[in-house]
Amino acid sequence: MAARLTDRQKKKIVADYVQLGSYNAVAKLNGVSDKTVRNIVLKNPDISEKYEQKKEENTADILDYMERQRDDVCKVLGICLNELKKTERYERTPLQQIATTMAILIDKYTASGGGPKDEAEEDGLSRSLRELGEGLESDG
């Protein structure tokens, strides 16, 4: 017969579940079965509220981090786009890589609304993508 879990172990399992959101992951972490984790979690009536709250906190943290990195990311993207504008790169790059790069740029660019609505709203990244696209159209 398996040893009974202490209240402290059960609380840790609940806390781990709130953090990880996975019965299997919590079971492995605590050396118990996923069925044990599920039973403990289901006996805790406010677990779904705690889990949702933790998800919201994590999402807010990630969005905050992304916002703080915006300038650096835009600089790196600008460098990449400048490299992509160099026509000599295309002479030695396989067609499949060029097509993949174009598809990614088009997908990401159109996902954000398909382009600028007016020049006043256009940021540096959007402008670089538009110019790159215009350059590709004029080459074709």
N, C-alpha and C positions, 0 to 999 in steps of 0.2 A: 504494500500500500504506500502511496506517495505521501511525503511529508506535507503537512498543512503549511500554507503560507501565512506569514505574520501580517499584521495590519500594515506595517512599514513596507513590506514587499508588495502588498496589494496597492498601496498608494503610489509606489514607484512605477508599477505596471500601468496604472491609470495615467500618471504624469507622462510616462514614455509614450503611451498611446496618443495623448493630446499632442505631443511633440511630433510623433512619426506618422500617426494615422494609419498604421498597418498592424493587423493582428500578428502576421508572420514575423515582421521585423521585431516587434516587441517580444514575441515568444523567444526568438533567438537571443535577443539581448539579455533576457532574464532567465534563460534556461528552463522554460516551461513550454507547454504545448500551446498552439494557437487557440485551441478550444478553451483552455484555462483563461487565456487573456480575454477571449470573447465573453466568457461567463462573468469575469470580474468587471469588464467594461459595461456590460448590459445591466449589471446590478447597481451601477452608478448612474442615477437618473439624469444628472446634469452634464454628463460627459459630452453629448452632442453640442451643447451650448459652449462648453470649454473648447472643444475642438474647432468650432466655427470661429470663436474669438481668436484662437491661436492662428488660424489660417488668415484672418483679416490682419492681424498684427504682422505676420510674415510678409503678406502682400504689401502692406504699408512700408515695411522696412526695405523691401526690395525696390519699390518705387522711389523711396527717398534716396537710396544708394544710387540708383540709375540717374536721378536728377543731379546728384552731386558730381557724377562722372560725365555729365553731358558735354562740357567743353573739351575734355580729353578725348572722348569718343569722336566728337566732330573733327578734331584735329587729325586723329588717326584715319578717319574716313576720308578726309580731304587729301591726305597723303596717298591713300590707296587710289582714290579717283584720279589724282594727277598721274599716277603710274599707269592707270588704265587708259589714259588719254594718249600715251606715247605709242604712235603707230608702229614703231620698230618692234615693239613687244608682240604685235599680232603676226609679224612675219615669221617668228620662231615658236609660236604657241599653237598647239594642236587645235583643230577646229572644234573638237568636243569641249575643250576647256573654255574656249571663247563663247560657245553657245551656252554652256552652263553659267558662266559669269553674266551673260546678257539676261538669261532667264531669271536669275536671282535678282539682279538689279530691277528688271521690269516688275517682277512679283512684288518686291518690297516697295517700289516706288508707287505702283498702282494701288497697293493695299492702303496707302495713306491718303487716298482721295484722287489719284490719277494725275496729279500735277497741281501747280499753283493756280489759284483762282485769280490773283492779281499780283503784280510785282511787289507790292508793299508787304504782302504776307509771306513771300518766298524767302526761306532761310538759305544759308550757304550750301548745305547738303542738297536741298532740292534744286538749287540753281546749278550745282555741279552735275547732278544727274540729268537735268534737262539739257545742259550744254553737251554732255557726253552723248545723249540720245540724238541730238541734232547733228552732232559730228558723225555718228554712225549712219544716220539717214542720208547725209550729203555724200558719204563714201559709197553708198549702195547704189 
